[in-house]
Structure formats: structure tokens, C-alpha cells
Amino acid sequence: MRLRYVADYIARPDARFEYLRDPLDAPFIELAIAGQATHIVSFDKDLLSLPDGRGEASKRFRQRLRGVNVVRPEQLLDLI
């Protein structure tokens, strides 16, 4: 598969992003920070709402992950 060649393995990210609304999503955000991701791919509505949200977590997300797009899998496939 084509995506295999553009991925990096990160064993344990050092970044810390507190996400009280959905703490199970925090590790994915931390991986994106550590890996300097350009996209986060998810079906999760909480993650998908972060780039455009008005809450404190959304503001911190935009500050820490400038320019990172959160997209659904089919949107990523359209992009590539």
C-alpha cells in the first residue's frame, strides 16, 4: 500500500496534550505533535471538531498543531 512509504514509527511520544473532553483521543494528538503530522485521520467526531471548535481544547490544538488537518479516511484518500 502506498501509505506505508510515507509513515514514521514513533514508539512513545514525549508531547503532552491534555484533552479532558475525550482523554482516549489525547495519545493520537500527542503522536501528531511528536511526528510533526500534516494530517490526523479519524472517524471520531471529537477529533474532527478540533480544528474548527471554539472550546479551550480546540484553541490549544490550533496553537500546537498549526496547519494540521483532521480528516475522515475517505477525505485523505481523495487528497492522495
Contacts in CASP RR format, 6 or more apart in sequence:
PFRMAT RR
TARGET T0000
AUTHOR 0000-0000-0000
METHOD contacts of the structure
MODEL  1
MRLRYVADYIARPDARFEYLRDPLDAPFIELAIAGQATHIVSFDKDLLSL
PDGRGEASKRFRQRLRGVNVVRPEQLLDLI
2 80 0 8 1.000
3 80 0 8 1.000
8 35 0 8 1.000
10 31 0 8 1.000
10 34 0 8 1.000
10 35 0 8 1.000
13 27 0 8 1.000
13 30 0 8 1.000
13 31 0 8 1.000
13 33 0 8 1.000
13 34 0 8 1.000
13 35 0 8 1.000
14 34 0 8 1.000
15 30 0 8 1.000
15 33 0 8 1.000
15 34 0 8 1.000
15 64 0 8 1.000
16 30 0 8 1.000
17 26 0 8 1.000
17 29 0 8 1.000
17 30 0 8 1.000
17 33 0 8 1.000
17 60 0 8 1.000
17 61 0 8 1.000
17 64 0 8 1.000
18 26 0 8 1.000
19 25 0 8 1.000
19 26 0 8 1.000
19 29 0 8 1.000
19 57 0 8 1.000
20 57 0 8 1.000
21 46 0 8 1.000
21 57 0 8 1.000
22 44 0 8 1.000
22 46 0 8 1.000
22 47 0 8 1.000
25 44 0 8 1.000
25 46 0 8 1.000
25 47 0 8 1.000
28 40 0 8 1.000
28 42 0 8 1.000
28 47 0 8 1.000
29 40 0 8 1.000
29 47 0 8 1.000
29 50 0 8 1.000
29 61 0 8 1.000
29 65 0 8 1.000
31 37 0 8 1.000
32 40 0 8 1.000
32 65 0 8 1.000
32 68 0 8 1.000
33 64 0 8 1.000
33 65 0 8 1.000
37 65 0 8 1.000
37 68 0 8 1.000
38 67 0 8 1.000
38 68 0 8 1.000
38 69 0 8 1.000
39 68 0 8 1.000
39 69 0 8 1.000
39 70 0 8 1.000
39 71 0 8 1.000
39 76 0 8 1.000
39 79 0 8 1.000
40 47 0 8 1.000
40 68 0 8 1.000
40 69 0 8 1.000
40 70 0 8 1.000
40 71 0 8 1.000
41 71 0 8 1.000
41 72 0 8 1.000
41 73 0 8 1.000
41 76 0 8 1.000
42 48 0 8 1.000
42 70 0 8 1.000
42 71 0 8 1.000
42 72 0 8 1.000
43 72 0 8 1.000
43 73 0 8 1.000
47 70 0 8 1.000
48 70 0 8 1.000
48 71 0 8 1.000
48 72 0 8 1.000
49 58 0 8 1.000
50 57 0 8 1.000
50 58 0 8 1.000
50 61 0 8 1.000
50 62 0 8 1.000
50 70 0 8 1.000
51 58 0 8 1.000
51 61 0 8 1.000
51 62 0 8 1.000
51 68 0 8 1.000
51 69 0 8 1.000
51 70 0 8 1.000
52 58 0 8 1.000
71 79 0 8 1.000
END
